[in-house]
Amino acid sequence: MDYRNMMDFRGKSVLITGGTGSMGREFAYAFASCGADVAITDVNEAAAEEIIEKCKSYGVNAYFIKCNLLDVADINNMVNEAVARLGKVDVLCNHAGFNNRKPAIEYTEKEWETLIGVDLKAIFFVATATAKYMLSNNIKGRIINTASVSAARGHKNLAIYAAAKGGIRQLTKVLAHEWAESGINVNAVGPGYVITSQTQHYLDDPATREALLSHIPVKRFGTCGDIAATVLFLASEGSSYITGQTVFVEGGRLID
Ligand SMILES: NC(=O)c1ccc[n+]([C@@H]2O[C@H](COP(=O)([O-])OP(=O)(O)OC[C@H]3O[C@@H](n4cnc5c(N)ncnc54)[C@H](O)[C@@H]3O)[C@@H](O)[C@H]2O)c1
């Protein structure tokens, strides 16, 4: 094992969904700074240009591909376009997702469909479209799905999100099992509370902040960098004997 160069991703190509979001863009910077070419995809293209320019400043190729993950045909086109632009895809960060907090009895059918559509169904179809490409091109790839501590705990007001993230945890095991012999490792990262555009408002409330921190042994919220570092490791040679796992990055939140 070349420990010193474990995070050298020169010659590798990485596809990141949710790539214009807070954590997704940090993943892009992390891989680009380690030498990988990156393609980021998102339905929101507002910050895409700036993110692509920053990635390119590391001397790599970087592309933005617009895609609405609620549409499976759009997913298939996006994966094909990523392969065409990058030349290949070695690593997939299957990362896009969102939540919508409310008591279970208040959700509508439409909200169920959208949450499950982005947070679970799209995870499956992005993973399978990418794996079809990897399998038919003999790519010993890495797929890293983004779950959450909600995959392991029954936090109130997150019923559909928790169902989706728990589903990702199980899906990760099955897909890892199916593709292990072909050399594709499938793992998930399970962030705890990370300050992002999605959580900033919620975590800024002093009472909520206090209550949440009282359950986090390291007494701080996570950073996008905390999660990106774990994703880099799961994409690296150093993790080649890890597959089917959800690695929780949560400051000890799940200890008790
Ligand atoms: N922030 C946290 O504390 C936290 C904790 C656990 C897990 N997560 C997970 O991390 C991931 C990123 O979260 P974030 O906090 O960086 O949020 P974010 O909102 O900054 O990023 C999510 C991205 O997903 C994209 N997206 C949503 N719907 C889409 C669709 N239909 N098609 C294409 N793209 C779509 C959004 O446009 C956005 O850019 C999510 O999967 C989230 O569930 C976040």
The ligand as an SDF file (V2000), in Angstrom:
LIG
                    3D

 44 48  0  0  0  0  0  0  0  0999 V2000
  -26.6140   18.9970    6.3020 N   0  0  0  0  0  0  0  0  0  0  0  0
  -26.7720   17.9840    7.1230 C   0  0  0  0  0  0  0  0  0  0  0  0
  -26.7470   18.1350    8.3530 O   0  0  0  0  0  0  0  0  0  0  0  0
  -26.9650   16.6040    6.5800 C   0  0  0  0  0  0  0  0  0  0  0  0
  -26.9930   15.5280    7.4810 C   0  0  0  0  0  0  0  0  0  0  0  0
  -27.1530   14.2430    6.9980 C   0  0  0  0  0  0  0  0  0  0  0  0
  -27.2550   14.0240    5.6400 C   0  0  0  0  0  0  0  0  0  0  0  0
  -27.2320   15.0730    4.7790 N   0  0  0  0  0  0  0  0  0  0  0  0
  -27.3400   14.7760    3.3480 C   0  0  0  0  0  0  0  0  0  0  0  0
  -26.3060   15.3970    2.6170 O   0  0  0  0  0  0  0  0  0  0  0  0
  -26.7660   15.6700    1.2910 C   0  0  0  0  0  0  0  0  0  0  0  0
  -26.5100   17.1280    0.9260 C   0  0  0  0  0  0  0  0  0  0  0  0
  -27.1130   17.9480    1.8630 O   0  0  0  0  0  0  0  0  0  0  0  0
  -26.6950   19.4760    2.1040 P   0  0  0  0  0  0  0  0  0  0  0  0
  -26.9610   19.7390    3.5310 O   0  0  0  0  0  0  0  0  0  0  0  0
  -25.3400   19.7740    1.5320 O   0  0  0  0  0  0  0  0  0  0  0  0
  -27.8560   20.2130    1.3170 O   0  0  0  0  0  0  0  0  0  0  0  0
  -27.8880   21.1400    0.0400 P   0  0  0  0  0  0  0  0  0  0  0  0
  -29.3090   21.5490   -0.1020 O   0  0  0  0  0  0  0  0  0  0  0  0
  -26.8560   22.2200    0.1280 O   0  0  0  0  0  0  0  0  0  0  0  0
  -27.5160   20.1330   -1.1480 O   0  0  0  0  0  0  0  0  0  0  0  0
  -28.4200   19.2320   -1.7170 C   0  0  0  0  0  0  0  0  0  0  0  0
  -28.3890   19.3880   -3.2240 C   0  0  0  0  0  0  0  0  0  0  0  0
  -29.2920   18.4350   -3.8240 O   0  0  0  0  0  0  0  0  0  0  0  0
  -29.8970   19.0660   -4.9310 C   0  0  0  0  0  0  0  0  0  0  0  0
  -31.1750   18.4710   -5.3210 N   0  0  0  0  0  0  0  0  0  0  0  0
  -32.3310   18.4490   -4.5940 C   0  0  0  0  0  0  0  0  0  0  0  0
  -33.3290   17.9450   -5.3470 N   0  0  0  0  0  0  0  0  0  0  0  0
  -32.7960   17.6290   -6.5590 C   0  0  0  0  0  0  0  0  0  0  0  0
  -33.3230   17.0910   -7.7550 C   0  0  0  0  0  0  0  0  0  0  0  0
  -34.6270   16.7960   -7.8860 N   0  0  0  0  0  0  0  0  0  0  0  0
  -32.4960   16.8900   -8.8010 N   0  0  0  0  0  0  0  0  0  0  0  0
  -31.1760   17.2190   -8.7120 C   0  0  0  0  0  0  0  0  0  0  0  0
  -30.6120   17.7520   -7.6030 N   0  0  0  0  0  0  0  0  0  0  0  0
  -31.4240   17.9580   -6.5420 C   0  0  0  0  0  0  0  0  0  0  0  0
  -30.1200   20.5120   -4.4560 C   0  0  0  0  0  0  0  0  0  0  0  0
  -30.3320   21.3910   -5.5480 O   0  0  0  0  0  0  0  0  0  0  0  0
  -28.8610   20.7840   -3.6750 C   0  0  0  0  0  0  0  0  0  0  0  0
  -27.8600   21.4180   -4.4580 O   0  0  0  0  0  0  0  0  0  0  0  0
  -28.2320   15.2560    1.2540 C   0  0  0  0  0  0  0  0  0  0  0  0
  -28.3420   13.9330    0.7590 O   0  0  0  0  0  0  0  0  0  0  0  0
  -28.6220   15.3080    2.7180 C   0  0  0  0  0  0  0  0  0  0  0  0
  -29.7240   14.4720    3.0240 O   0  0  0  0  0  0  0  0  0  0  0  0
  -27.0940   16.3600    5.2140 C   0  0  0  0  0  0  0  0  0  0  0  0
  1  2  1  0
  2  3  2  0
  2  4  1  0
  4  5  1  0
  4 44  2  0
  5  6  2  0
  6  7  1  0
  7  8  2  0
  8  9  1  0
  8 44  1  0
  9 10  1  0
  9 42  1  0
 10 11  1  0
 11 12  1  0
 11 40  1  0
 12 13  1  0
 13 14  1  0
 14 15  2  0
 14 16  1  0
 14 17  1  0
 17 18  1  0
 18 19  2  0
 18 20  1  0
 18 21  1  0
 21 22  1  0
 22 23  1  0
 23 24  1  0
 23 38  1  0
 24 25  1  0
 25 26  1  0
 25 36  1  0
 26 27  1  0
 26 35  1  0
 27 28  2  0
 28 29  1  0
 29 30  1  0
 29 35  2  0
 30 31  1  0
 30 32  2  0
 32 33  1  0
 33 34  2  0
 34 35  1  0
 36 37  1  0
 36 38  1  0
 38 39  1  0
 40 41  1  0
 40 42  1  0
 42 43  1  0
M  CHG  2   8   1  16  -1
M  END
$$$$
